[in-house]
Amino acid sequence: MGALLTQVLPALETLGQQSAEVQQQLDLLLSQTNPDPAQIGKLVIELHALQLEAAQVVAGFHNAFAGFLTQDQKQKLEGVTVASQLQPVVRAFRALNLVPPPPSTSCQKQ
């Protein structure tokens, strides 16, 4: 697992830095009075390609991580994945008081 992380984290960091640089170039270009549409398009495509590459790195990491797990652990991971996808919806339901608040887990002695 450690070896896997030492491969993935630097790759993601590099892609993040590259994306930030491209985004900075795009922001600068868009702040101009008459920006070059072709250059804007080129930078948008470049930024999109970097985002896709980062998504592939994350997917590869996820697949490799899942490869370490037992079948039971993989099923639990699926549950956590579904829960993480539902989390924004749950927040919205809570904000609208459509679901009760979570039970109190206070451990303080009275």
ABEGO torsion letter per residue (X at the ends): XAAAAAAAAAAAAAAAAAAAAAAAAAAAAAABABBBAAAAAAAAAAAAAAAAAAAAAAAAAAAAAAAABBAAAAAAAAAAAAAAAAAAAAAAAAAAGABBBBBBABABBX
